Amino acid sequence: DCDPIAVITPSGASPISGNVNACVTIDATVQTAPGGEAYVPRHYDITPSDNPATATSTMKLYFLQSEFNAFNADNGTMPDLPTGPGDAAGKANLRITQYNGTGTIPGTYTGTATQINPADGNIVYDAVGGRWEITINVTGSGGFYVHTGTWVLPVTLTNFRGEQAGAVNRLMWSTS
């Protein structure tokens, strides 16, 4: 119905340029990521044609209160999203996971995942438009999913060693 789905503004170290493919998916019900964490039924796939892994931008994503209400009704033990414009605790709970690369649902994207904690002041209810507006700074492209809590990302230990350094022990490790 021609409602806006996102605003993407070039910003940062490598400003987004060229054509940008943006797709919004609205699921019929609240879905879950592979670890069982619920996410809001509206999610975005945004991919620039130029430098999709490194392009930087400021994105404004739109959500309806009814989508937050659906999440709150089906989020298990996770904290709630805002129940209305004055719900500061709900704003503080909101997180976005950006899945880099291409994919269709969490667990299928080709790149890494990054959790974004938007500043509470960047989570605004627009009463005239009847929607939530969430503004975030982004590097790269991929899928954007709103949820609460912290999603634990899979980590593989690639190196671990220890050495004595005088009166203390030093532990060093790397992960992927």
C-alpha positions in Angstrom: 0.0 0.0 0.0 3.0 2.3 -0.6 3.8 2.8 3.1 7.6 3.4 3.7 9.5 0.4 4.8 13.0 1.9 5.4 15.1 5.0 5.0 18.8 4.4 4.1 21.1 7.3 4.3 24.8 7.2 3.3 27.0 7.9 6.3 30.2 6.7 8.0 33.6 5.7 6.7 32.5 4.0 3.5 29.1 5.6 2.6 26.6 3.3 0.8 26.2 4.1 -2.9 24.7 2.6 -6.0 21.5 0.6 -6.1 20.2 -0.8 -2.9 17.8 -3.8 -2.8 15.5 -3.6 0.2 12.9 -6.3 1.0 10.6 -6.5 4.0 9.1 -9.8 5.1 6.1 -9.9 7.4 5.5 -13.3 8.8 2.0 -14.4 9.8 3.3 -15.3 13.3 6.3 -14.8 15.6 9.2 -16.9 14.3 12.3 -18.2 16.2 16.0 -18.3 15.4 17.9 -21.6 15.5 18.7 -21.2 19.2 14.9 -20.8 19.9 14.9 -17.0 20.4 11.8 -15.3 19.2 12.0 -12.3 16.8 9.4 -9.7 15.6 7.4 -11.0 12.6 8.7 -8.1 10.4 12.3 -8.3 9.2 14.4 -6.7 6.5 16.9 -7.8 3.9 18.9 -4.8 2.7 21.8 -5.2 0.2 23.7 -2.5 -1.7 25.1 -3.4 -5.1 28.4 -1.6 -4.3 30.6 -2.9 -1.5 27.9 -4.9 0.3 30.3 -6.1 3.0 31.7 -2.7 3.9 29.2 0.0 2.9 28.2 2.2 5.8 24.8 3.9 6.3 22.2 5.1 8.8 19.0 3.1 8.5 15.6 3.9 9.8 13.4 0.7 10.0 9.7 0.8 10.7 7.6 -1.5 12.8 3.9 -1.5 14.0 2.8 -1.7 17.6 0.8 -4.8 16.7 4.1 -6.5 15.7 5.6 -5.7 19.0 2.4 -6.9 20.8 2.6 -10.2 18.9 6.2 -10.6 19.9 5.4 -9.8 23.6 2.6 -12.5 23.5 4.9 -15.2 22.2 8.4 -14.4 23.4 8.7 -17.1 26.1 11.0 -15.9 28.9 12.6 -13.1 26.9 11.9 -9.5 28.0 9.1 -7.5 26.3 9.4 -4.9 23.6 7.7 -1.5 24.1 4.0 -1.8 25.0 3.5 1.8 24.0 5.3 5.1 23.4 6.1 5.7 27.1 7.5 2.2 27.8 11.2 3.0 28.6 11.9 -0.5 29.8 10.6 -2.0 26.5 12.8 0.4 24.5 15.9 -0.6 26.6 15.2 -4.3 25.9 15.1 -3.9 22.1 18.0 -5.4 20.1 18.6 -5.9 16.4 20.7 -8.8 15.0 22.2 -8.0 11.6 23.0 -11.2 9.7 25.6 -10.3 7.1 25.6 -11.8 3.6 22.7 -13.4 1.9 20.0 -15.7 3.4 16.3 -16.0 4.1 16.0 -16.7 7.9 18.5 -16.7 10.8 20.8 -19.6 10.4 20.9 -19.4 6.6 22.9 -16.2 6.1 26.4 -16.6 4.5 28.2 -14.1 6.8 28.6 -13.4 10.5 26.0 -11.9 12.8 26.3 -8.7 14.7 24.0 -7.6 17.6 23.0 -3.9 17.6 21.8 -2.2 20.7 20.1 1.0 19.4 20.2 4.1 21.6 16.9 4.3 23.4 16.5 7.9 21.9 16.6 6.3 18.5 13.6 4.2 19.2 10.7 6.6 18.6 7.0 6.1 18.2 5.5 8.3 15.4 1.9 8.8 16.4 1.0 10.6 13.1 2.4 7.7 11.1 1.2 5.1 13.6 4.5 3.3 13.6 7.8 2.8 15.5 10.9 4.2 13.9 14.3 2.6 14.9 17.4 4.4 13.7 20.8 2.5 13.6 24.2 2.9 12.1 25.2 -0.1 10.0 28.3 -1.5 8.3 27.6 -4.1 5.6 24.3 -5.5 4.5 22.0 -8.5 5.1 19.1 -9.4 7.3 17.9 -7.3 10.2 15.8 -8.9 13.0 14.3 -7.2 16.1 14.2 -9.1 19.4 15.1 -8.7 23.0 17.8 -10.1 25.1 21.2 -11.3 24.0 21.5 -13.9 21.3 24.5 -16.0 21.8 26.5 -16.5 18.6 28.4 -19.7 17.9 32.1 -19.3 18.6 34.9 -21.8 17.8 38.1 -21.7 19.8 40.9 -21.7 17.3 43.9 -21.2 19.6 44.6 -21.3 23.3 47.8 -21.0 25.2 49.2 -20.0 28.5 52.5 -18.8 29.8 54.0 -17.7 33.1 54.9 -14.0 33.2 56.7 -13.3 36.4 54.3 -13.8 39.3 51.2 -14.1 37.1 50.0 -16.4 34.4 48.9 -15.0 31.0 46.2 -16.7 29.0 45.8 -16.0 25.3 43.2 -17.3 22.9 41.6 -16.6 19.6 38.1 -17.5 18.2 36.3 -17.6 15.0 
